[in-house]
Amino acid sequence: MEKSRMVEKVKEILKEAKGVYFLDYQGITTEKLNLFRKKMKESGCHFLVVKNRLAAIGFQESGFLTQVRSFLKGPTSLLVSPKDEIAPAHLLKNLGKEFPVKFKGALVGKDVFDRTQFDFLASIPPKEELFANLVSALLSPITQLAFHLENLLGDLVITLEEIAKKKNP
């Protein structure tokens, strides 16, 4: 019964997950692991230690086993983000010295990233920053147009005033 609940939990997490990160927690004390779990929960991520065989069943039933099979070797835990695909990478990078978990790989959307691509994942700016950059890029031409139109209007007013002064000295 416990095993089937764990498989169901993995499948449930995968349904809502935007990013699933595979970690090796070997060498971390239970106390540190619990503190790590707490920090992940505070940031909106789920941290789950799961047996590889049970995780494999959950991934297989969800259709992702072939992509992640290589990450399910040795001690494995899952760090799952239901809201932001990249947030766990930032968390792992920031907390790496305090909690030396080892990144095995990630399933972000339908893309798979291995250990060598972790720095790339962690370098992607947060969604909010990307949206701010996009809005700024979209508003820039409009802002420049308004600035130029204002300058043209000011130049027109000055020109009309000069013409009026010349006609009525």
GIFENZI-V724203 format. One record per residue. N is the residue number from 1. RES is the residue in one small letter. SS is DSSP state (a for helix, b for strand, c for the rest). PSI is psi in degrees with one decimal (* if undefined). D_LAST is the distance of its C-alpha to the last C-alpha in whole Angstrom. Layout:
{{N/RES/SS/PSI/D_LAST} {N/RES/SS/PSI/D_LAST}}
This chain:
{{1/m/c/-43.6/100} {2/e/a/-40.9/98} {3/k/a/-42.6/97} {4/s/a/-32.5/96} {5/r/a/-38.8/94} {6/m/a/-41.9/92} {7/v/a/-44.9/92} {8/e/a/-38.4/90} {9/k/a/-42.5/88} {10/v/a/-45.1/87} {11/k/a/-41.1/86} {12/e/a/-44.2/84} {13/i/a/-41.0/82} {14/l/a/-31.7/81} {15/k/a/-38.5/80} {16/e/a/-6.0/77} {17/a/c/136.7/77} {18/k/c/-29.1/74} {19/g/b/133.9/75} {20/v/b/120.9/79} {21/y/b/133.6/79} {22/f/b/125.0/83} {23/l/b/149.9/84} {24/d/b/117.1/87} {25/y/c/7.5/87} {26/q/c/134.8/90} {27/g/c/-1.9/91} {28/i/c/135.7/89} {29/t/c/157.9/91} {30/t/a/-39.4/91} {31/e/a/-47.0/89} {32/k/a/-38.4/86} {33/l/a/-40.5/86} {34/n/a/-39.3/86} {35/l/a/-40.1/83} {36/f/a/-46.0/81} {37/r/a/-42.8/82} {38/k/a/-44.7/80} {39/k/a/-37.7/77} {40/m/a/-40.8/77} {41/k/a/-40.6/78} {42/e/a/-30.2/75} {43/s/c/3.9/72} {44/g/c/11.9/74} {45/c/b/155.3/76} {46/h/b/135.5/80} {47/f/b/125.6/82} {48/l/b/122.3/86} {49/v/b/126.6/89} {50/v/c/147.6/91} {51/k/c/139.6/94} {52/n/a/-40.5/93} {53/r/a/-42.3/95} {54/l/a/-38.4/94} {55/a/a/-41.0/90} {56/a/a/-40.7/91} {57/i/a/-45.8/93} {58/g/a/-41.8/89} {59/f/a/-37.6/87} {60/q/a/-45.6/90} {61/e/a/-20.3/90} {62/s/a/-5.6/86} {63/g/c/20.0/86} {64/f/c/6.1/84} {65/l/a/-42.9/88} {66/t/a/-33.7/87} {67/q/a/-32.5/84} {68/v/a/3.3/85} {69/r/a/-39.6/89} {70/s/a/-20.3/88} {71/f/a/-13.5/87} {72/l/c/55.2/90} {73/k/c/138.5/92} {74/g/c/-173.6/93} {75/p/c/125.9/92} {76/t/c/137.3/89} {77/s/b/156.7/86} {78/l/b/133.3/83} {79/l/b/114.9/80} {80/v/b/133.4/78} {81/s/b/115.5/75} {82/p/c/-12.0/74} {83/k/c/-43.3/70} {84/d/c/126.4/69} {85/e/c/-33.9/71} {86/i/c/-17.9/69} {87/a/a/-41.6/70} {88/p/a/-35.1/73} {89/a/a/-41.9/72} {90/h/a/-42.8/70} {91/l/a/-45.9/72} {92/l/a/-39.4/75} {93/k/a/-43.7/73} {94/n/a/-32.8/72} {95/l/a/7.4/75} {96/g/c/-36.1/77} {97/k/c/-36.3/78} {98/e/c/-37.3/79} {99/f/c/95.9/81} {100/p/c/57.4/83} {101/v/c/149.7/83} {102/k/b/128.6/83} {103/f/b/124.8/81} {104/k/b/-39.4/83} {105/g/b/177.7/81} {106/a/b/150.4/78} {107/l/b/106.4/78} {108/v/b/110.5/74} {109/g/c/-117.1/74} {110/k/c/8.4/76} {111/d/b/143.0/75} {112/v/b/133.6/78} {113/f/b/132.3/77} {114/d/b/-176.4/80} {115/r/a/-36.2/80} {116/t/a/-16.0/78} {117/q/a/8.2/75} {118/f/a/-45.3/75} {119/d/a/-36.5/72} {120/f/a/-47.4/70} {121/l/a/-45.6/70} {122/a/a/-18.2/70} {123/s/a/-11.6/66} {124/i/c/127.3/65} {125/p/c/156.1/62} {126/p/c/157.8/63} {127/k/a/-44.2/62} {128/e/a/-42.0/59} {129/e/a/-40.2/57} {130/l/a/-41.8/58} {131/f/a/-41.1/56} {132/a/a/-41.8/53} {133/n/a/-39.8/53} {134/l/a/-47.1/53} {135/v/a/-42.5/50} {136/s/a/-43.5/48} {137/a/a/-36.8/48} {138/l/a/-35.0/48} {139/l/a/-22.4/45} {140/s/a/-49.2/43} {141/p/a/-37.4/42} {142/i/a/-42.9/40} {143/t/a/-44.0/39} {144/q/a/-40.6/37} {145/l/a/-45.3/36} {146/a/a/-41.2/34} {147/f/a/-46.4/33} {148/h/a/-39.4/31} {149/l/a/-40.2/30} {150/e/a/-42.7/28} {151/n/a/-41.2/27} {152/l/a/-41.3/25} {153/l/a/-42.0/24} {154/g/a/-43.5/22} {155/d/a/-39.0/21} {156/l/a/-43.9/20} {157/v/a/-46.0/18} {158/i/a/-42.2/16} {159/t/a/-44.0/15} {160/l/a/-38.2/14} {161/e/a/-41.0/12} {162/e/a/-41.4/10} {163/i/a/-42.4/10} {164/a/a/-39.5/8} {165/k/a/-38.3/6} {166/k/a/-34.0/6} {167/k/a/-34.4/6} {168/n/c/81.7/4} {169/p/c/*/0}}
